[in-house]
Structures are given as C-alpha cells and as structure tokens.
C-alpha cells in the first residue's frame, strides 16, 4: 500500500512537470528507474573500495605528457579549484531563469541528480581500484595535512569530472531548450571556461596529472550529455497542410 501511494505521488509529480513544461526533455518512470538503478550500481560499490598507496615510481618512469607538468602542492590553487567546481555545479540552475522552463524544475532536477550520481560513482570506483600517487608526492616527501588517506587517489580528477558534468549538462539542455536565447552562447562559453580552469588548477596545484584531468573531463562530459539525451522527447506531430486536391502531412521529431 505504501509503495503504491509512493508510485502514485511520483506519477502525479511527473505528470504535472510534463503538463507545465516547455522543455524538450521529459521523465519516464520505467526509464528513470533503470537509470536510477544503474546510478546506485556504481555509487554503492564505490564506498567499499580502496586501492591503497601506490608503489613509488621515479619521476623518470612517468609518461612524458604527465612528467612535464609535475608541481608541488599549492593549497591556494587547490582551494580556488574547489570554489570553481562549486560554481560549475550550480551554473545549470541558470536554466530556471528562463520563464518557459520553470515548469521543468522536476525534470531537470531528476536528470541532473542521475548524471551527478553516475559521474560520482564512476569516478569513485576508478579511484578505489586505480592506485596512483598524486604529482606533489614527486616533489615533496611530506604529505599535506588532511591528505593522508587521499594522496594515492590521483586518477581520475573528481574536481574536473564535476566541472565538465555541469558544463556539458548545461550545454546539452540549452541547445535543445533555449537555442535562440541571447544567454545561451555566453553561458556555454562561461561554463567551459570555468571547467577548463578547474582542470588547469588541479594540475598547477600539484593535485593531479594531465591524464587524470583528461579522464575526469571525459567522465563528466559523457554523463552530462548522456542523461539529458536519454530524456529527449520524440514528438510525432502530424500537420495537415492545405493542397489543391489532397492533404499533405508533415512529420516532425
């Protein structure tokens, strides 16, 4: 009985969202149950994984791309990157400033939560299975305070994954729901500028290798694009056009 009431309430919420929404995206109970299950499937195992400290390597053993960008730990740049990540994750909220899309808050919220969970779970599973010491360990033998259980979790960059998740989610939804808005281009440019800056700061702060950042950007971008794309509505719209002797039909998606 409780489950039935819960599902009924959820269905009503989805229905209200769909009725008042001008969005090209919509929720589907079955589809979102599958996506939600997949998200839990990567999030839950990540809590039980710990790769442990990596075997020490001489800096000469690191690939040339990463070796040329190894820096000592810089706490100021590290904190700056964290501030930018927070801004990147909040930026998709700008979609609700569009009056035509305010009725889509539930749709956007569910999609963003799913994309965030998939990004976080994938990133944490990789961190829990791939042991890689952070770049600053090659510059200084001492471990920064608070990093005692994290200095070997370099791959991939979680900050970069989240930043590119926000940028790509915003871009994907804007291009479908507000392609003609005067704010679309500035928001997209700003979002990716912030995301790229996060990646650069993670390297410059000594917290990540270049390949850590590239992997994080790929993970966040993938889920930021995939989840909204899976929620796109297909509109089977038949328009009757007047003709001299017959009717013609236009079929649009």
N, C-alpha and C positions, 0 to 999 in steps of 0.2 A: 504494500500500500504506500509506504513512504517513497519507494523508488518510483512508483507510478506518478505520485504527486510531483516529485522532483523533475521527472521527464516532461510532465505536462507544463510545469512552470518554465522549463527550459525552452520547450517548443513555443510557448507564448512569447517569450523574450525574443526568440529568433524571428517569429512572425512579425512582431512589432518593429524590429530592426529592419526587416525586409520591406515592410509597407512604407515606412517613412524615409527610406534611404534612396538617395540618388546615385549610389555607388554602383560600379560595375562588378563589385565583389559581393558575395553572399555566403552565408553559413549553411551547412548541411549536416544534420545530426549524425548520419552514418559516416560521412567523410571526416568530420571533425573528431568523431570517436576513434577512427583509425589513426588520424594524425596525433591525437592526444595520447593514444596508447604507444605509438612509436616514440613520442617525446619522453614518456615515462620509461620506456625501454632503454633509453640512453642516459637518462638522468639518474635513475635509481642505482644502476651498477657503478656509476662513477663515484659514489660515496664509499665504495668498498675497495677502491683501487689505490695503490700507492707504489710507484715504480721504485722508490728508494734512491739513494745517492748514486750517481753515475761514476763509472771508473774514470779516474783522472786521465786526461789526454794532454799532451804537449800542444801548445798553440799551433805548432807547425803541422799537426795532424788534422786541423780543421780545414774544411774546403776553402778555396781561395776567396769565394764571394763573402763568406762569413768572416774569414780571417782578416780581411781588410777593414772591417768595421767592428772592432772589438774595443770597448771602452770600459773604464772603471765606473763604479756605481755613483750616480749623481741623484741624490734624493730630491732636489728641486725639480729636475726634469721628470723624475718618476711621478711626483705629486701632480705636476702640470698635466701629464698624460692622463692621470686618473680624473682630473676635472674635465678634460676634453671628452673623455669617454662618457661621463655622466651627461654632458651636453648633447653628445651624439645620440644617446639612447632616448633622450627626452624630445629631440627635434621632430620625430614623426608626429608628435602631438599637435604640431602646426596644422595638420590636416583638418583638425576640428575647428580651425578658424574660418574655414570655408563653410558658409551657412548652408550650402546644398548638401554637405556631407555630415553635418552634425547628427543626423539621424542614424549614421553608420557607426556610432561610437562602439556599439557592441561587436559588430563585425570586425572592425579594426582592432579592437582590444583582444578579441579571441585570436585573430591571426597573429598579432604581434606576440602574444603570450606563447603561442605554439612555436613561432620562429625563434623566440628567445630561448625556450626550453631545449629545442633541438640544437641550437648553437652551443649553449652551455654544456649540455650533456656530451656532445661530440668532442668539444674542447677538453672537458674534464676526463673523458675516457682516454684520450690521447696523452694527456698529462700524466694520467695514472699508469700508463703502460710504456711510455717512452721516457727513459731517463736521460736527461741532458742537462749538464751544469750550465748555469747562466754565464754570459760573457764576462761579468765582473769577477768571476772566480779565477779567471786567467790573468787578471790584473792585480788582484789583491787576495792574499790567503785568508784574510778575515772575512767573516760573513756578516753583513749588516744586521743590526738588531731587528728582530721580528721576521727575519728571512730564514731562520734555522731549519724550518720544515718545507721551504719552498725554493731554495737555491738550485735544486736539481730538476725543477719543473719548467724548464725553459721552452719546451716545444709542446704545443704552438703558443702564440701570443694571444692570451684571452682578451686583453685590452683591445687589440686590433680587431679580433673577431667581433666583439660587441660594437665597435665603432663602425665597421663596414656592414654589420647587420642593420644598424639604424639608417645608414646612408642608402643602402640598397632597398630596404623596405620602403623608405620614403620615396625613392626614385620610382620604384615599380608602381606604387599606388598612385603617385602624382601623374605619371604618364598615362594611366588609364582613366583616372577620375577627374583630373584637372589639367589636361594637356595645354589648354589655351590660357591658363591663368598667368598673369604677369609675374607671379611669385614662383612659378614652377622652376624656371631656369636658375634664379638666384638661390633657391632653397637646395636644389640638387648640387649646384657648384659649391655652396657653403658646406653641405653635408659631406661631400667627398674631400673637400679641403681639410675639414676637421678630422676625418678618418685617416687621411694620408699623414696628417700632422701627428696623430696618435702613433702611427707606425714608426714614423721618424724619431719621435721622442723615446719610444721604447728601445730603439737601437742606441740612440745617443745617450740614454741614461744608463746603459750597460746592462739592462734587464733582459734583452733579447738579441738573438742573432737575426740577420736579414731574412734567412729562410723561415725562422719562427714567425716573423711578421707576415711574410707572403702566405704561409699556411693559414694563419689566423684570418687574413683578409679573404682568402678563398672560402673558408668555412662560413664566415659571416655573410659574405655576398651570396653564397649558394642558398642558404636558408632564407635570407632576406628577399630573394627572388622566388624561390620555390613555393613557399607557403602562400603568398598572395596569388601566384599563378594558378595554384590548385583551387582557389576560391573564385576564379573568374566565372561570371555568368555567361552562358551562351543564350543569346536572345534569338529565338526562332520567330521572327516577325515577318508577317506577310502583308504587304501593302498593295492595295488594289489601285492600279493606275488606269485612268480612262483611255480608251482607244476607240478608233472609228467603228470597229465591228466586233471587237473582242476585248477581253480583260487580260492585262499582263500583271505578273506578280514579281515583286522584288523580295528576295530572301536575304536577310542580313544577319550577321553574327555580332 
